[in-house]
Amino acid sequence: MRQGLMKPVLPLLPVLVPAGASLLLWAAWLGWDQQRDVHPDGSATGPYAAWQVIGLVLTLLVPVYWAASRRHVAAAVLGTTAGLTVAAWADWSDDSSGLFVIGVGMVMVGSLAVTAVASTVIASVTRGGPRSAVR
């Protein structure tokens, strides 16, 4: 009975793992920082520091590698892009100007492009791994 319940979920794992990881990693790296930094000259930056975004990107390589190395390139791209897009929408949707939609669109297009390249490279590099070297 238990295996029967998991059967429809197993084919979706290559999409669900990157999507869920993207949501969780966004919350861990960016979700807690909501304040802009105001400098003495009156200019404001933020709310995210460069190290937070770099940390998010580097840790996202783990679920992308997991899916892409198993030849699920499209799942890695779509799952990661969907997760980051939903996270950005949830995080920024309280903006009263409505400009958050442009930022969410930029997150979607950027993550789609970068994840597509990274997944393709990972899949092609792991394809010629140790198994094919020994003949």
N, C-alpha and C positions, 0 to 999 in steps of 0.2 A: 504494500500500500504506500509506504513512504517513498519508494523509488518511482511509483506512478505519479506522485505529486511533483517530483523534481524533473521529470522527463520533459515537460514543455519549457522549463526554465533553462536547462543546460545549453540549448543552442543560442540562447540570448546572453549567456555569460560574457562572451567577447565584447559585447556592447555595454552590458550593465556594469562590468568591473571598471572600465575607464570612466564611464559616466558617474558612477557613485564615488570613485576616487577623486574625480575632478571637483565634485560638490564638497566633499570632505576636506580636500586640500585647500580649496578656496576659503572655506570657513577657518581653517587652521592658520593660513598665511595672511589672508586679507580681511576676513570677516570681522575681526575684533577691532580693527583700526578704522575709526570713523571720523576722527578729528583732523582738521587741516592745521598745519603748522604756520603761525603768523610770525614773520621775521620782524626785527626792529624797524626796517625800512617800510613796513606795511604790506609787503608782498606775502602771498600765501602759497604754500606748496602742500602737496599730499592729496588725499589722506594716506597714500601708500608710499613707503620708501622703496628705493631701488632694490635693496636686499630682500624685501618681502616678495616682490615680483620675480626676482631671480630664483629665490627659494621655491616658489610655486612652480616655475618652469622646470627646474631641475628635479623636483620630486614627482612631477607629472611624467617624467621619462620612465619611471618604474612601471606604471600601468600601461603606458603606450608600448614599452618594450615587451611586456607580458603578452599583449594581444598581437602585436606585429610579428614577434618571433614565432608565433604559432600560425602565421600566414593569414591573420584576420586584419589585414591592413584597413579595409573599409570600416570595420567595426571599431578599430582603434581611433580612426579619424572621427567618425560620427559620434561615438560615445564621449570622447574627450570634448569635442566641440559642443555637443548638447549639454554636457555637464557644466562647462564653463559659461555657456550662454544663459542657462537657467540660474546659475549662481550670480552672475552679474546682474541679471534682471531683478532677482530677489533682493540683492544688496543695494541697488541703485534706484529702484522704482519709487522711492519716496521723494525723489527730486520733483519739486513743483513746476520747474520750467519745462519739463518734458524732454530736455536734451539728453537725458540718460539713454534714450532709445538709440541715439547716434553712437554713444559709447558702447552699448551692448552690441550693436551691429559691427563695430570695429573689433570687439572681442571675438565675435563669431567668425568674421572673415579672417582675422589674424590667426586664430587658433586652428581654423580649417586649413589654411595654407601651411603653417608651420608643422602641424601634426601630420599632414599629408606627406611632406618632405621627410620628416623624421621617421615616420612609419615605413615609407618606401625604402629608405636607407637601411633601417633596422632589418626589414624583411630580406633585402638583398644580401646584406652582410651575414646574417644568420643562416641563410640558405646554403652557403658554402662553408658551413661549420665543420667541426671535427669529424662528423660522421662521413662526409663526402671526401675528406682528405685521406682516409684509410680505405684502400681498395684491395 
